[in-house]
Amino acid sequence: MKVLLTGGNGFIGSHAVVALRSMGHQVTVLDIGEQRPDLDWDGVGYVRGSFLDEAVLDDVLPGMECVVHAASTSVPSTSMTDPVRDVEQNLVGTLRIIQGMVRSRVPRIVYLSSGGTVYGVSDSDMVDEGKSCQPISGYGIVKLACEHYLRVFSKVHGFSALALRPSNPYGPRQAGSGVQGLVGTVIYRLRHGMPIDVRGDGSAVRDYVYVTDVARAVAMAVSSPAEGAMNIGSGIGLSVRDVIEMVASVMGVPARLNFGPASPADVPRIVLDCARAKAELGWVPEMDFDTGIRATVAHMVPTVPA
């Protein structure tokens, strides 16, 4: 299939390029940045531009058979500090993609939502797609709003839409800036002898899924008839302290923790039930956390063996 991938230069997007290409899809990337040097771009079309620009969309969308919308201009922390920007760029930008798809008659979209934020606080050990969504962060609110617009407009205009809800992706190419992604941040700070800032007491539980597993789900979803929303996660919960201890053990260095106030936008626990992805895509996570951490550390710290 001819696939337009927004954000293909980013963390998840760059892995999606590889997965889509390996499954035989013809990929064109739309991204505001220059092509990253750590990826083989052979056979991939690349358009440098913004998904916020209607003229750019009208240039790249004709002839496409599916859009994979992986681009985002915010992360959970920035969505709370500048919610107007989040809505203006990510919600309005998604609507512009929808309108462009309608004009160009693109029949399908796979949207990268957020299984870690759209559900909000849960009292269940595992959360499936049937749970009521009550997000407690601006990031989750906008992601869920995008899902709702896709659901409504896909029915009105006759295209198919699937929102994938990854839990907490980690792996090679994840930034260590501390803005998003616990694993990348911990590796970076341990490598540079820096303390790790922990919000709350470190007991918050998350579902960590390896990025190539997410990318494989994206590639499988492109040619699937599945619609609605679908969880993509490991189904295993680990606390923040668990993750820090495991990374420190693999790297062979001690971790110094600075504890601060818990964020009101952080849920205490989220672990995803991914039975639907298994039943409808034939997808299951392949990377266990220990192996995934070792591979990520080896990528970010080449002197540490995998």
C-alpha positions as CSV (number, residue, x, y, z in Angstrom):
1,M,0.0,0.0,0.0
2,K,1.0,3.6,-0.5
3,V,1.4,5.0,3.0
4,L,1.9,8.6,4.2
5,L,3.6,8.6,7.6
6,T,3.6,11.8,9.5
7,G,6.4,12.2,12.1
8,G,8.5,9.5,10.4
9,N,11.7,11.1,11.6
10,G,10.8,10.7,15.3
11,F,11.2,8.0,17.9
12,I,8.2,5.8,17.0
13,G,7.9,7.0,13.5
14,S,11.5,6.1,12.5
15,H,10.9,2.5,13.6
16,A,7.5,2.5,11.8
17,V,9.4,3.4,8.6
18,V,11.4,0.2,8.9
19,A,8.4,-2.0,9.8
20,L,6.2,-0.6,7.0
21,R,9.0,-1.0,4.5
22,S,9.7,-4.6,5.6
23,M,6.0,-5.5,5.1
24,G,6.2,-4.2,1.5
25,H,4.4,-0.9,1.9
26,Q,5.5,2.1,-0.2
27,V,6.3,4.8,2.4
28,T,6.4,8.6,2.1
29,V,7.4,10.5,5.3
30,L,6.1,13.9,6.1
31,D,8.2,15.5,8.8
32,I,9.4,19.0,9.7
33,G,13.0,17.9,10.4
34,E,15.9,16.8,8.2
35,Q,16.2,13.1,7.7
36,R,17.9,11.6,10.7
37,P,21.3,10.1,9.9
38,D,20.9,6.9,11.9
39,L,18.3,5.4,9.5
40,D,18.5,3.8,6.1
41,W,16.1,5.8,3.9
42,D,16.5,3.7,0.8
43,G,13.2,3.5,-1.1
44,V,11.4,5.9,1.3
45,G,10.0,9.2,0.0
46,Y,10.7,12.2,2.2
47,V,8.8,15.5,2.3
48,R,10.0,18.1,4.6
49,G,7.0,20.0,5.8
50,S,4.3,20.3,8.5
51,F,1.0,18.4,8.8
52,L,-0.4,21.7,9.9
53,D,0.1,23.1,6.4
54,E,-3.0,22.4,4.2
55,A,-1.1,23.1,1.0
56,V,1.6,20.6,1.9
57,L,-1.1,18.0,2.7
58,D,-2.8,18.6,-0.6
59,D,0.5,17.9,-2.3
60,V,1.3,14.7,-0.6
61,L,-2.1,13.0,0.1
62,P,-3.4,12.4,-3.5
63,G,-2.8,8.7,-4.4
64,M,-2.2,7.6,-0.8
65,E,-4.0,4.5,0.4
66,C,-3.4,5.1,4.1
67,V,-2.2,7.8,6.4
68,V,-0.3,6.8,9.6
69,H,-0.5,9.9,11.8
70,A,2.4,9.6,14.3
71,A,3.4,13.2,14.5
72,S,2.8,15.2,17.7
73,T,4.0,18.6,18.7
74,S,3.6,18.0,22.4
75,V,4.2,15.5,25.2
76,P,2.2,15.1,28.4
77,S,4.3,17.7,30.3
78,T,4.2,20.4,27.7
79,S,0.5,19.8,27.0
80,M,-0.2,21.0,30.6
81,T,2.0,24.0,30.4
82,D,0.7,25.2,27.1
83,P,-2.7,23.6,26.5
84,V,-3.8,26.2,23.9
85,R,-0.8,25.3,21.7
86,D,-1.6,21.6,22.1
87,V,-5.2,22.1,20.9
88,E,-4.2,24.5,18.1
89,Q,-1.5,22.2,16.7
90,N,-2.4,18.6,17.5
91,L,-6.2,18.7,17.5
92,V,-6.6,21.2,14.7
93,G,-3.7,19.6,12.8
94,T,-5.4,16.2,13.0
95,L,-8.6,17.8,11.7
96,R,-6.6,19.3,8.8
97,I,-5.4,15.8,8.0
98,I,-8.9,14.5,8.0
99,Q,-10.1,17.3,5.7
100,G,-7.1,16.6,3.4
101,M,-8.0,12.9,3.3
102,V,-11.5,13.7,2.4
103,R,-10.4,16.0,-0.5
104,S,-7.9,13.4,-1.8
105,R,-10.2,10.4,-1.1
106,V,-7.7,8.6,1.1
107,P,-9.6,5.5,2.4
108,R,-7.8,4.8,5.7
109,I,-6.0,6.3,8.6
110,V,-4.1,4.8,11.5
111,Y,-3.7,7.2,14.4
112,L,-1.1,7.0,17.2
113,S,-3.1,7.8,20.3
114,S,-2.0,7.1,23.9
115,G,-2.9,4.1,26.0
116,G,-1.0,5.6,28.9
117,T,-3.2,8.8,29.1
118,V,-6.6,8.5,27.5
119,Y,-8.1,6.2,30.2
120,G,-7.2,8.2,33.2
121,V,-7.3,6.7,36.7
122,S,-8.3,3.0,36.8
123,D,-9.1,0.7,39.6
124,S,-8.6,-2.4,37.4
125,D,-5.4,-4.5,37.2
126,M,-5.6,-4.3,33.4
127,V,-7.6,-1.9,31.2
128,D,-9.2,-2.9,27.9
129,E,-10.7,-0.7,25.2
130,G,-14.2,-0.9,26.8
131,K,-13.2,1.1,29.8
132,S,-14.6,4.6,30.0
133,C,-12.0,7.2,29.1
134,Q,-11.5,9.9,31.7
135,P,-8.1,11.5,31.0
136,I,-6.5,13.7,33.6
137,S,-3.9,15.4,31.5
138,G,-4.2,17.8,28.6
139,Y,-2.3,15.3,26.4
140,G,-4.8,12.6,27.0
141,I,-7.7,14.9,26.5
142,V,-6.4,16.0,23.0
143,K,-5.6,12.4,22.0
144,L,-9.1,11.3,22.9
145,A,-10.6,14.2,21.1
146,C,-8.7,13.3,18.0
147,E,-10.1,9.8,18.3
148,H,-13.6,11.1,18.6
149,Y,-13.2,13.3,15.5
150,L,-11.8,10.3,13.6
151,R,-14.7,8.1,14.7
152,V,-17.4,10.6,13.7
153,F,-15.9,11.9,10.4
154,S,-14.9,8.4,9.2
155,K,-18.6,7.5,9.4
156,V,-19.7,10.8,7.7
157,H,-17.1,10.6,4.9
158,G,-16.7,6.9,4.4
159,F,-13.1,6.3,5.3
160,S,-11.9,3.8,7.9
161,A,-10.0,4.8,11.0
162,L,-8.1,2.9,13.7
163,A,-6.6,4.6,16.8
164,L,-3.7,2.6,18.2
165,R,-3.2,3.2,21.9
166,P,0.5,2.4,22.8
167,S,1.3,2.2,26.5
168,N,4.8,3.6,27.3
169,P,7.1,2.9,24.4
170,Y,10.9,2.7,25.0
171,G,13.9,1.5,23.0
172,P,16.6,2.7,20.7
173,R,16.4,6.3,19.4
174,Q,14.4,7.4,22.5
175,A,15.6,10.8,23.7
176,G,17.2,11.2,27.1
177,S,16.1,14.8,27.5
178,G,13.7,14.0,30.4
179,V,10.7,15.5,28.6
180,Q,9.2,12.2,27.7
181,G,10.2,8.6,28.3
182,L,11.4,7.2,31.6
183,V,13.7,4.6,30.2
184,G,15.6,7.0,27.9
185,T,15.9,9.6,30.7
186,V,17.2,7.1,33.2
187,I,19.8,5.7,30.9
188,Y,21.0,9.2,29.9
189,R,21.2,10.5,33.5
190,L,23.0,7.4,34.8
191,R,25.4,7.5,31.9
192,H,26.3,11.1,32.8
193,G,26.4,10.6,36.6
194,M,23.4,12.7,37.2
195,P,20.6,12.2,39.8
196,I,17.2,11.0,38.6
197,D,14.2,13.1,39.5
198,V,11.2,11.1,40.6
199,R,7.7,12.5,40.8
200,G,6.1,11.1,43.9
201,D,7.5,8.0,45.7
202,G,8.3,6.0,42.6
203,S,5.4,3.6,43.0
204,A,3.5,4.6,39.9
205,V,3.0,1.6,37.7
206,R,3.2,1.7,33.9
207,D,3.1,-0.7,31.0
208,Y,6.4,-0.5,29.0
209,V,6.3,-1.7,25.4
210,Y,9.4,-2.0,23.1
211,V,9.3,0.4,20.2
212,T,9.8,-2.2,17.5
213,D,6.7,-4.0,18.8
214,V,4.7,-0.8,18.5
215,A,6.1,-0.2,15.0
216,R,5.1,-3.7,13.9
217,A,1.6,-3.1,15.2
218,V,1.4,0.0,13.1
219,A,2.5,-1.8,10.0
220,M,0.0,-4.6,10.6
221,A,-2.8,-2.1,11.2
222,V,-2.3,-0.4,7.9
223,S,-3.8,-3.2,5.9
224,S,-6.2,-4.4,8.5
225,P,-9.9,-3.7,8.4
226,A,-10.0,-3.0,12.1
227,E,-11.6,0.2,13.3
228,G,-12.1,2.1,16.5
229,A,-9.4,1.9,19.2
230,M,-6.9,-0.8,20.0
231,N,-4.4,-1.1,22.9
232,I,-0.8,-1.9,22.2
233,G,1.2,-2.8,25.3
234,S,3.1,-5.5,27.1
235,G,0.3,-6.3,29.6
236,I,2.9,-6.2,32.4
237,G,3.1,-3.5,35.0
238,L,6.4,-2.1,36.4
239,S,6.8,0.7,38.9
240,V,9.1,3.7,38.3
241,R,11.5,2.3,40.9
242,D,11.5,-1.1,39.3
243,V,12.5,0.4,36.0
244,I,15.3,2.5,37.6
245,E,16.7,-0.5,39.5
246,M,16.7,-2.7,36.4
247,V,18.4,-0.1,34.2
248,A,21.0,0.7,36.9
249,S,21.7,-3.1,37.3
250,V,22.2,-3.5,33.6
251,M,24.5,-0.5,33.4
252,G,26.4,-1.5,36.6
253,V,26.1,1.9,38.2
254,P,24.3,3.2,41.3
255,A,21.2,5.4,40.9
256,R,20.8,8.6,43.0
257,L,17.1,9.5,43.3
258,N,15.6,13.0,44.0
259,F,12.0,12.7,45.0
260,G,9.6,15.5,44.4
261,P,5.9,16.1,44.5
262,A,3.7,13.8,42.4
263,S,2.2,15.3,39.3
264,P,-1.7,15.6,39.3
265,A,-1.6,14.6,35.7
266,D,0.0,11.2,36.4
267,V,-2.2,8.2,36.9
268,P,-1.1,5.8,39.7
269,R,-1.4,2.7,37.5
270,I,-2.0,1.8,33.9
271,V,-1.5,-1.7,32.4
272,L,-3.2,-2.5,29.1
273,D,-5.2,-5.6,28.0
274,C,-4.2,-6.2,24.4
275,A,-6.5,-9.1,23.6
276,R,-8.1,-7.2,20.7
277,A,-4.8,-6.6,19.0
278,K,-4.0,-10.3,19.2
279,A,-7.5,-11.3,18.0
280,E,-7.8,-8.8,15.1
281,L,-4.2,-8.1,14.0
282,G,-2.5,-11.3,15.2
283,W,-0.2,-9.0,17.1
284,V,1.5,-9.9,20.4
285,P,4.6,-8.2,22.0
286,E,7.7,-10.0,21.2
287,M,10.3,-8.2,23.3
288,D,10.5,-8.9,27.1
289,F,11.5,-6.0,29.3
290,D,14.9,-7.3,30.4
291,T,16.1,-8.0,26.8
292,G,14.6,-4.7,25.7
293,I,16.4,-2.7,28.4
294,R,19.7,-4.4,27.5
295,A,19.2,-3.5,23.8
296,T,18.3,0.1,24.6
297,V,21.3,0.5,26.9
298,A,23.6,-1.0,24.3
299,H,22.3,1.5,21.8
300,M,22.6,4.5,24.0
301,V,25.8,3.4,25.8
302,P,27.9,1.4,23.3
303,T,30.4,0.4,26.0
304,V,27.8,-1.7,27.8
305,P,27.2,-5.0,26.1
306,A,23.7,-6.1,25.2
